[in-house]
Amino acid sequence: MLNTSLDNREQERRLFLNRMTAAAVFVCLMLLILVARLFYLQIIENEQHVARSENNRLEVLPIAPTRGLIYDRNGDLLARNQPSYTLSVVVERAQNVDALIEEVSTMVDISDEQKERFFQRLKSYRRPFEPIPLKLNLNEREIAILAANRVFLEGVQVQAELIRHYPYGDTFAHVLGYVGRINEEELRSVDLGRYAGTRYIGKQGVERQYESALLGSPGFQRVETNARGRIISVMERQPPQPGANLHLYLDRRLQQKAVELLGDRRGAIVAIEPETGGILAMVSQPGFNPNLYVSGFPLELYNQLRDSPDKPFLNRAIRGQYPAASTIKPFIGIAGVDQGFVTWDYTINDRGWFQLPNDDRIYRDWLRGGHGEVNMTTAIAQSCDVYFYELAYKMKLESIHDTLDQFGFGRVTAADVYNSEPGINPTRDWKKNRHGFAWYAGDTVNLSIGQGYMLTTPMQLAIATAVMANKGHWVTPRLLRYSNDNQLMDNIPEPPADIELNDPTNWDRMHQAMHEVVQSNRGTARGSGLSASYDWAGKSGTAQVIAIERDDDGNPIEDVPERFQDHAWFNAFAPLENPKIAVAVLVENGGGGSGVAAPIVRQLFDYYLGLESNS
């Protein structure tokens, strides 16, 4: 029994040692494998894995939305997007930006101005890892060269993007406006989420007015990129929402005709469809090429235009404020007869001058010898100043102011015309606050012929003419006709209240008086009304810039420098029944309204009504 017990214990001891030995060998073997693998990964493949871990990053990149398109009333594209390749630099990925720019300059042509503009943007406030454009509109050869050398150009990107293009150039520059790069101030104020991936923003005109709708909403993609920022793989993508398309009331053909008729003269033309309030044309001359704001305005050219005495950046149609001159007479006249200050049959004997009681000052008519016996109709047709001097003295300032206000003077009534000036419809308080003096009766006399303190823009005069054509019925003046974004149409404000006359037949009589301006033998614009195939109505205006000594026919006696010559006005609507178009034309320093502006209106009517009849 004892020997058997000893044998078992020895056997168990050997078994235990064998197992321990096997376990130790196994553990040592596994440790050797781990050490070998660690040596392999950390020593042999160290560089490869370090590079992979550093180079590969996950990024969320914004996708810029496609900006909405802008069409005219006939579907002609006025503002579109066209593809362009842009050379940009992500400075956070570049080792030495100065050296990189110089190296890139050896491969593609980079001007000193482009370099200067790049470094200015580099110094300004910007988003991290935002590509800074160095050159736009790369050609195929430049794209190929940069693609072949991209491994040596760390931080350089060549991106395909859609940029704004205005196919009709300066023809629509002031009304459409333009987009430009988001500047430092705008970058601090805009919603960075909405503008992620977008470098442009509407600056003026329709582009600015409808910026939010045209912009759209950005998308994003989750990507894996290498150290040079190049995308290795796309892991997730959410597409952007394109901006809304706008269809405007503008007629491309009429706008081009208006530009042609103004030629190289400074001035403005605004045409409105009375039935809808739609703005058919809005021209300001001279203009500029809005595409340069997208591709980069050459500094020398920009400075030249900015300093030009012709002020091509001024939108004269909505921001040019001028004395309305005699174009104001129909609006004052219809209030004068409807409110009982005069009748249509009331006559005066115009001897060429007017004098206020107890005042030595003489207010002269533009026709030195006077018009003789005139009533309201002939006073409108012949543009008799003295008749309106007397009428204004009877009406007083308040009645005239309220009447002009009802027609929209002195305020902005267009719904979606960006950055309009309100003009001036003066009151006694306005003069006291502005000039520190009381309002005098002589101020009212001057106001009756559109001189003195009253100022209007061509847009305001065109709107008032459309209201006159509509016999006091207001329709909201606007550019937008329709859009695929229905909310935009819901935002069109209600128009001002209609003008209710005590006797509605006064509208027809004033229309007839304005018809005689272009139709009667003594009408101031009878030359422009000859042989017209339709009836139309208008009023001329000649706004004085400075006091000029004149002969008996109202013509300057001596030569007057071009910048001091009168402004030529004409406002009109056609046809006389069921008007299709109302127009205001201003030729800055153009001279007489009848001789200069009225022929432009006639040609514009012939052209537009011809288009209407053909369609």
matplotlib code that plots the C-alpha trace (Angstrom):
import matplotlib.pyplot as plt

x = [0.0, 2.9, 4.8, 1.7, 1.1, 4.7, 4.5, 1.3, 2.8, 5.9, 3.8, 1.7, 4.8, 6.2, 2.9, 2.7, 6.3, 5.5, 2.4, 4.2, 7.0, 4.5, 2.7, 5.9, 7.0, 3.7, 3.7, 7.3, 6.4, 3.4, 5.6, 8.1, 5.3, 4.0, 7.5, 8.2, 4.9, 5.6, 9.1, 7.7, 5.0, 7.0, 10.4, 10.1, 6.8, 7.1, 7.3, 4.5, 2.0, 3.1, 2.4, -0.9, -2.1, -1.1, -2.2, -5.7, -8.3, -12.1, -13.6, -17.1, -17.1, -19.9, -21.4, -22.4, -26.0, -26.7, -27.7, -31.2, -31.5, -33.1, -35.3, -37.2, -40.9, -40.4, -38.1, -34.8, -32.0, -30.6, -28.4, -27.0, -24.3, -21.4, -18.6, -15.2, -12.0, -10.4, -6.9, -6.9, -4.6, -5.4, -2.7, -3.1, -1.7, 1.1, 4.5, 5.6, 3.0, 5.3, 7.5, 4.4, 3.0, 6.3, 6.5, 2.9, 3.8, 6.5, 3.8, 0.8, 0.6, -0.2, -0.3, 1.0, -2.5, -3.8, -0.9, -1.7, -5.4, -4.5, -2.3, -5.0, -7.5, -4.9, -4.7, -8.4, -10.8, -11.7, -12.8, -10.1, -9.1, -11.0, -9.4, -8.2, -8.7, -5.5, -6.7, -10.2, -11.2, -8.2, -7.8, -7.3, -3.5, -3.2, -5.4, -3.3, 0.0, -1.3, -2.7, 0.7, 2.5, 0.0, 2.2, 4.7, 2.2, 1.0, -2.0, -2.9, -6.3, -8.0, -11.7, -14.6, -17.4, -20.3, -19.9, -22.4, -22.5, -24.6, -24.9, -26.1, -23.4, -24.0, -27.5, -29.0, -26.2, -28.1, -31.4, -30.0, -27.1, -24.3, -22.8, -19.3, -17.0, -18.1, -16.1, -14.7, -17.6, -20.2, -18.4, -18.9, -22.6, -24.0, -25.2, -22.0, -24.0, -26.0, -22.9, -20.7, -18.9, -20.1, -17.8, -20.3, -23.2, -25.6, -24.4, -26.9, -30.1, -32.2, -29.3, -29.3, -33.0, -33.7, -30.4, -32.0, -34.2, -31.5, -28.9, -30.5, -29.3, -25.9, -25.4, -22.4, -20.3, -18.2, -14.9, -11.5, -8.7, -5.0, -2.5, -2.8, -6.6, -7.4, -10.5, -9.7, -13.2, -16.7, -18.4, -21.7, -23.3, -26.3, -27.1, -27.7, -31.0, -30.8, -31.9, -35.3, -35.6, -37.0, -39.1, -39.2, -41.5, -38.5, -38.6, -35.1, -35.9, -37.4, -34.5, -32.0, -34.0, -34.0, -30.2, -29.8, -32.0, -30.1, -26.9, -23.8, -25.9, -26.2, -29.8, -32.4, -35.5, -38.1, -41.1, -44.0, -47.0, -49.9, -52.2, -49.9, -47.4, -44.7, -41.4, -40.8, -37.5, -35.1, -32.1, -29.4, -26.6, -23.7, -23.3, -20.6, -19.9, -21.2, -19.2, -16.1, -17.3, -17.4, -14.1, -12.3, -12.4, -9.0, -8.0, -7.0, -10.4, -12.3, -10.5, -11.2, -14.9, -15.2, -13.6, -15.4, -17.6, -20.2, -20.7, -21.4, -21.9, -24.8, -28.2, -29.9, -33.3, -33.8, -31.1, -30.8, -32.9, -33.8, -36.3, -39.4, -39.9, -43.1, -43.8, -45.4, -48.1, -50.7, -50.6, -51.1, -53.6, -56.0, -56.1, -56.6, -59.7, -61.1, -60.7, -62.4, -59.5, -60.0, -62.3, -61.5, -62.9, -61.1, -58.7, -55.9, -54.2, -50.6, -48.3, -45.2, -44.8, -46.4, -46.0, -47.1, -49.0, -46.7, -43.6, -41.3, -40.0, -41.1, -41.7, -41.3, -42.8, -40.5, -42.0, -41.0, -43.9, -46.4, -49.0, -51.9, -55.3, -55.0, -57.2, -56.2, -56.1, -54.0, -51.8, -50.9, -50.5, -48.3, -46.8, -47.8, -45.8, -47.9, -51.1, -49.6, -48.0, -51.4, -53.0, -50.3, -50.9, -54.5, -53.9, -51.2, -48.4, -50.5, -52.9, -50.0, -48.0, -50.9, -51.7, -48.0, -48.0, -51.0, -49.1, -46.1, -43.7, -41.5, -41.6, -40.5, -43.5, -41.8, -42.0, -38.7, -36.4, -33.3, -31.9, -34.3, -34.1, -37.4, -37.0, -38.3, -41.9, -41.4, -43.4, -43.1, -41.5, -39.1, -37.7, -37.5, -35.6, -33.4, -32.6, -33.7, -36.0, -39.8, -41.7, -42.6, -45.3, -42.6, -41.5, -45.0, -44.9, -41.6, -43.0, -45.9, -43.5, -41.3, -38.5, -37.2, -37.1, -39.1, -37.0, -38.0, -36.4, -37.2, -38.7, -41.1, -42.2, -42.8, -44.9, -46.9, -47.5, -48.8, -51.2, -52.3, -52.8, -54.8, -57.1, -55.9, -55.8, -52.6, -51.0, -47.9, -44.9, -42.4, -39.9, -40.9, -43.5, -43.4, -41.1, -40.9, -40.7, -44.4, -43.5, -41.9, -45.2, -46.9, -44.4, -45.5, -46.9, -50.2, -50.1, -51.0, -54.6, -56.3, -56.8, -60.5, -61.6, -64.7, -65.5, -63.9, -64.4, -61.5, -59.2, -60.4, -60.1, -56.5, -55.7, -57.0, -55.0, -51.8, -52.9, -52.8, -49.2, -48.3, -51.3, -52.5, -50.9, -49.5, -48.5, -44.9, -44.2, -46.3, -43.3, -43.0, -46.7, -46.9, -48.2, -48.5, -50.7, -52.1, -53.2, -50.9, -50.5, -47.5, -45.9, -42.5, -40.2, -37.1, -35.4, -33.0, -29.7, -28.6, -30.2, -29.5, -30.3, -32.7, -34.3, -38.0, -38.4, -36.7, -33.4, -30.1, -28.6, -25.0, -23.2, -23.7, -21.2, -22.6, -22.8, -24.9, -27.4, -31.0, -32.2, -34.6, -37.7, -40.7, -43.3, -46.1, -48.4, -49.8, -52.3, -54.6, -57.3, -56.3, -52.6, -50.0, -47.0, -46.1, -42.7, -40.4, -37.3, -34.6, -31.6, -29.2, -28.1, -29.8, -31.6, -35.3, -37.6, -39.8, -36.8, -34.6, -36.6, -40.0, -38.5, -37.0, -40.4, -42.1, -39.5, -39.9, -43.7, -43.5, -41.1, -43.0, -46.5, -45.2, -43.9, -47.3, -49.3, -47.0, -47.3]
y = [0.0, 2.4, 1.8, 2.4, 5.7, 6.9, 6.0, 8.0, 11.1, 11.0, 10.5, 13.6, 15.7, 14.8, 15.6, 19.0, 19.8, 18.8, 21.0, 24.0, 23.5, 23.4, 26.5, 28.4, 27.5, 28.6, 31.9, 32.6, 31.7, 34.1, 36.8, 36.3, 36.6, 39.8, 41.2, 40.3, 41.9, 45.0, 45.2, 44.7, 47.4, 49.9, 49.5, 48.1, 49.6, 52.7, 55.3, 53.8, 53.8, 57.2, 58.7, 56.9, 58.0, 61.6, 61.9, 60.4, 62.6, 62.6, 66.0, 67.3, 69.5, 71.9, 71.7, 75.1, 75.3, 76.4, 80.0, 80.7, 81.9, 85.2, 85.5, 88.3, 88.2, 86.3, 83.6, 85.2, 84.3, 87.5, 86.0, 82.4, 80.2, 79.0, 76.5, 77.9, 76.4, 78.3, 78.1, 78.4, 77.8, 76.4, 78.1, 75.8, 73.0, 75.0, 74.9, 78.3, 80.3, 82.9, 80.2, 78.3, 81.3, 81.9, 78.3, 78.3, 81.5, 79.6, 77.2, 79.5, 83.2, 85.0, 88.8, 91.1, 92.3, 88.8, 88.1, 91.4, 90.6, 87.1, 88.4, 91.0, 88.2, 86.2, 89.0, 89.6, 87.6, 84.3, 80.8, 78.1, 75.9, 78.1, 78.0, 81.5, 82.1, 83.0, 82.9, 82.3, 81.0, 78.7, 77.5, 73.8, 74.2, 75.7, 73.0, 70.3, 71.8, 72.1, 68.6, 67.2, 69.0, 68.7, 66.3, 69.1, 71.8, 71.1, 73.2, 74.1, 73.3, 73.5, 73.5, 73.4, 75.8, 77.6, 81.4, 84.1, 85.4, 88.3, 87.6, 91.2, 92.9, 96.6, 96.6, 95.2, 96.2, 98.6, 96.8, 93.2, 94.4, 91.8, 89.3, 89.8, 88.0, 88.1, 90.7, 90.8, 92.8, 90.6, 87.4, 88.6, 89.2, 86.5, 83.1, 81.1, 77.8, 79.1, 80.5, 77.4, 76.7, 79.9, 82.8, 85.1, 87.2, 89.6, 93.2, 95.3, 95.2, 92.1, 90.0, 91.8, 92.2, 88.5, 87.2, 84.9, 83.2, 83.0, 81.6, 78.2, 75.9, 74.2, 70.4, 68.5, 65.4, 63.5, 62.6, 61.1, 63.3, 63.1, 65.7, 67.7, 68.0, 65.7, 63.5, 59.8, 58.6, 60.0, 58.4, 60.3, 63.0, 65.3, 67.3, 71.1, 72.8, 75.1, 78.7, 79.9, 81.0, 84.5, 85.6, 89.4, 91.8, 93.2, 92.9, 92.2, 93.7, 96.9, 97.3, 97.0, 99.5, 102.0, 101.6, 102.2, 105.3, 106.9, 106.1, 107.7, 110.3, 110.4, 109.6, 107.1, 105.4, 103.6, 101.9, 100.4, 98.2, 100.2, 97.1, 95.1, 97.6, 95.4, 97.3, 96.6, 98.5, 100.3, 101.8, 104.0, 105.3, 105.1, 101.6, 99.1, 95.4, 93.5, 90.4, 92.2, 92.0, 88.2, 87.6, 90.5, 94.2, 95.4, 98.0, 100.6, 100.3, 100.4, 103.5, 105.1, 104.4, 105.4, 108.8, 109.4, 112.6, 110.6, 108.4, 105.1, 103.4, 105.7, 104.1, 107.3, 105.5, 105.1, 107.1, 110.1, 112.9, 115.8, 118.7, 117.3, 120.5, 120.8, 117.0, 117.7, 120.0, 117.3, 115.9, 119.4, 120.4, 117.5, 118.2, 121.9, 121.3, 118.4, 120.3, 123.4, 125.9, 126.3, 124.9, 123.5, 126.7, 129.1, 131.2, 133.7, 136.1, 135.1, 138.1, 136.1, 136.8, 136.4, 138.5, 137.6, 140.3, 142.6, 141.0, 142.6, 139.4, 138.5, 134.8, 134.5, 132.0, 130.0, 131.8, 135.4, 137.0, 134.8, 132.4, 134.8, 133.5, 129.9, 127.5, 124.3, 122.2, 124.7, 125.4, 121.7, 121.5, 124.6, 124.1, 127.6, 128.4, 131.4, 129.5, 127.1, 129.9, 131.3, 127.9, 127.1, 130.4, 129.4, 125.8, 126.5, 124.0, 121.5, 120.6, 120.3, 118.1, 115.8, 115.4, 114.6, 112.2, 110.3, 109.8, 108.4, 111.4, 111.7, 108.0, 104.6, 102.7, 100.0, 96.7, 95.1, 97.7, 97.7, 100.8, 103.4, 107.1, 108.6, 111.9, 115.1, 116.1, 119.1, 120.4, 123.4, 121.3, 119.6, 123.0, 124.3, 121.2, 120.9, 124.6, 126.4, 128.8, 129.1, 128.1, 131.1, 131.6, 131.9, 128.3, 127.1, 129.1, 127.4, 124.0, 124.3, 124.0, 121.3, 123.5, 124.6, 122.0, 119.2, 116.3, 113.1, 110.1, 108.8, 105.7, 107.8, 109.8, 106.6, 105.2, 108.4, 108.4, 104.8, 105.8, 108.7, 106.3, 104.0, 106.9, 106.8, 103.0, 101.7, 98.4, 97.5, 98.5, 95.6, 93.6, 90.1, 88.5, 84.9, 82.4, 78.7, 79.9, 80.7, 82.4, 85.3, 86.2, 86.2, 88.8, 91.4, 94.3, 95.9, 99.1, 102.5, 103.5, 104.4, 108.1, 108.9, 112.1, 114.1, 114.0, 110.9, 112.5, 114.8, 111.8, 111.7, 115.5, 115.5, 112.6, 114.7, 117.7, 115.5, 114.1, 117.7, 118.0, 115.7, 116.2, 119.8, 122.5, 124.3, 121.3, 121.5, 118.0, 118.1, 117.1, 113.8, 113.1, 113.5, 110.5, 108.2, 105.2, 105.3, 108.0, 108.7, 111.3, 112.9, 115.9, 117.6, 119.1, 121.1, 121.2, 124.1, 123.2, 126.9, 130.2, 131.1, 134.3, 133.3, 134.9, 135.3, 131.6, 130.4, 129.5, 130.4, 133.6, 132.5, 129.2, 127.2, 124.5, 121.0, 120.2, 123.3, 122.8, 121.8, 118.3, 117.0, 115.2, 113.5, 111.3, 109.6, 106.6, 104.8, 104.0, 106.7, 104.0, 100.9, 102.0, 99.2, 101.2, 104.3, 105.9, 108.5, 109.6, 111.8, 113.0, 114.6, 118.1, 117.2, 120.5, 120.8, 118.0, 118.4, 118.3, 115.7, 113.4, 113.3, 111.8, 109.0, 108.3, 108.2, 105.7, 103.6, 103.5, 102.7, 99.8, 98.3, 98.6, 97.1, 94.2, 93.9, 93.9, 91.3, 89.0]
z = [0.0, 0.9, -2.4, -4.4, -2.8, -3.4, -7.1, -7.5, -5.9, -8.1, -11.2, -10.3, -9.7, -13.2, -14.7, -13.0, -14.2, -17.7, -17.8, -16.3, -18.8, -21.7, -20.3, -19.9, -23.4, -24.8, -23.0, -24.1, -27.6, -27.6, -26.1, -28.8, -31.4, -29.8, -29.6, -33.1, -34.3, -32.2, -33.7, -37.2, -36.8, -34.8, -36.4, -39.9, -40.9, -38.7, -41.5, -43.5, -40.6, -39.3, -42.7, -43.0, -39.6, -40.3, -43.8, -43.7, -42.1, -42.1, -43.1, -43.6, -46.7, -47.7, -51.2, -52.5, -53.9, -57.4, -57.5, -58.8, -62.4, -63.5, -66.5, -68.3, -69.0, -72.2, -70.7, -71.9, -69.4, -67.8, -65.2, -65.4, -63.9, -65.9, -65.0, -64.2, -62.9, -60.0, -58.7, -54.9, -52.0, -48.6, -46.6, -43.6, -45.8, -47.4, -45.8, -47.2, -48.9, -50.4, -52.0, -53.1, -54.9, -56.7, -57.7, -59.1, -61.0, -62.9, -64.2, -64.9, -65.6, -62.3, -62.5, -59.8, -59.2, -58.7, -56.2, -54.4, -54.2, -52.8, -50.0, -49.1, -48.7, -46.7, -44.2, -43.9, -41.6, -43.1, -42.3, -41.3, -44.2, -46.6, -50.1, -51.1, -54.8, -56.7, -60.3, -61.8, -65.2, -65.8, -69.3, -70.3, -70.6, -67.1, -65.6, -67.2, -66.0, -62.4, -62.5, -63.6, -60.8, -58.0, -56.0, -55.6, -54.8, -51.3, -50.5, -54.1, -55.3, -58.7, -58.2, -60.7, -59.6, -61.1, -61.2, -62.1, -65.6, -67.1, -70.8, -71.6, -69.7, -68.8, -70.4, -67.1, -64.7, -62.6, -62.4, -61.9, -59.8, -59.4, -57.0, -55.6, -53.2, -49.5, -47.9, -44.3, -42.9, -44.5, -43.3, -39.8, -40.2, -42.6, -41.5, -42.0, -42.2, -45.2, -46.9, -46.3, -49.6, -51.2, -51.9, -53.5, -52.3, -54.0, -53.7, -55.6, -57.6, -57.9, -56.8, -53.5, -53.1, -53.6, -52.2, -49.6, -52.3, -55.0, -52.6, -51.9, -49.1, -49.0, -48.8, -47.4, -47.9, -45.4, -47.1, -46.4, -47.5, -47.6, -46.4, -49.6, -49.1, -52.0, -51.5, -51.3, -50.7, -50.1, -47.2, -47.0, -49.2, -48.8, -51.9, -51.8, -52.5, -55.5, -55.2, -56.5, -60.1, -60.7, -63.7, -63.9, -65.7, -67.5, -71.3, -72.6, -76.0, -74.6, -72.2, -75.1, -77.1, -74.2, -73.9, -77.7, -77.6, -74.7, -76.5, -74.8, -73.0, -69.2, -68.2, -67.2, -68.6, -66.6, -68.2, -66.3, -67.3, -65.8, -65.6, -63.4, -62.0, -63.6, -64.4, -68.1, -68.3, -65.9, -67.6, -66.2, -68.4, -68.4, -66.9, -66.2, -66.9, -63.9, -64.9, -63.7, -60.1, -60.4, -62.2, -60.5, -61.4, -62.7, -60.2, -62.8, -64.6, -61.3, -60.2, -63.6, -63.4, -59.8, -60.4, -63.7, -63.6, -65.5, -62.4, -64.1, -60.7, -59.9, -60.6, -61.9, -62.3, -58.6, -56.9, -59.1, -57.6, -59.9, -60.1, -61.8, -63.8, -65.7, -65.7, -62.3, -63.7, -64.6, -61.0, -59.5, -62.2, -61.6, -57.9, -58.6, -60.7, -58.6, -55.3, -56.8, -56.9, -60.6, -63.3, -66.7, -68.2, -65.8, -67.9, -67.3, -69.5, -69.4, -70.2, -69.3, -65.7, -62.2, -59.1, -55.5, -53.6, -51.6, -53.2, -55.7, -57.1, -60.7, -61.5, -65.3, -67.7, -69.9, -72.8, -72.3, -74.1, -72.4, -73.8, -73.8, -72.7, -71.4, -69.5, -67.8, -71.0, -72.9, -69.9, -69.8, -73.6, -73.8, -70.3, -69.2, -66.0, -65.0, -64.9, -62.4, -60.4, -59.8, -59.2, -56.6, -54.8, -54.5, -53.4, -50.9, -50.0, -48.0, -50.9, -53.3, -50.9, -50.2, -53.9, -54.8, -51.9, -53.2, -56.5, -54.6, -54.7, -51.7, -50.7, -52.0, -53.3, -55.5, -53.7, -54.7, -56.2, -54.0, -52.4, -53.9, -52.9, -51.7, -53.4, -51.6, -51.3, -49.1, -46.1, -43.9, -41.2, -43.7, -44.7, -41.2, -40.1, -43.2, -43.9, -40.7, -42.5, -42.7, -45.9, -48.1, -50.7, -53.3, -52.4, -53.3, -56.6, -57.5, -56.5, -58.9, -61.9, -60.3, -59.2, -55.8, -53.0, -54.7, -56.1, -57.8, -59.3, -62.8, -61.1, -59.0, -62.1, -64.0, -61.2, -60.9, -64.6, -64.4, -61.7, -63.8, -66.8, -64.4, -63.4, -59.8, -59.5, -57.8, -58.5, -56.6, -58.7, -58.8, -60.8, -59.8, -62.0, -60.6, -59.1, -58.3, -54.7, -54.0, -50.8, -52.7, -54.2, -50.8, -49.7, -52.3, -50.2, -50.8, -53.0, -51.7, -51.6, -54.9, -55.6, -55.4, -57.2, -56.4, -60.1, -61.9, -65.3, -64.4, -65.2, -68.8, -69.2, -67.8, -70.2, -73.0, -71.9, -71.9, -75.3, -76.6, -75.5, -78.4, -80.6, -80.7, -82.9, -79.9, -77.9, -76.6, -78.0, -81.2, -83.3, -81.5, -81.9, -85.6, -87.7, -84.7, -85.4, -81.9, -79.4, -76.5, -73.8, -72.2, -70.6, -71.2, -68.5, -68.6, -65.2, -64.6, -63.1, -62.6, -63.3, -67.0, -68.9, -71.7, -74.8, -75.5, -76.5, -73.4, -75.0, -73.3, -74.6, -74.1, -74.3, -71.2, -70.1, -70.7, -67.0, -66.3, -69.1, -68.3, -67.6, -70.3, -69.0, -70.6, -69.0, -71.0, -71.4, -74.4, -75.9, -74.5, -73.9, -72.0, -71.6, -72.0, -71.0, -69.0, -69.3, -67.7, -69.6, -68.2, -70.2, -67.8, -69.0, -72.2, -72.8, -73.5, -72.7, -75.8, -78.2, -76.5, -74.3, -76.1, -79.3, -77.2, -75.7, -79.1, -80.5, -77.4, -77.7, -81.4, -80.7, -77.7, -79.1, -82.3, -80.3, -78.5, -81.7, -83.4, -80.4]

ax = plt.figure().add_subplot(projection="3d")
ax.plot(x, y, z, "-o")
ax.set_aspect("equal")
plt.show()
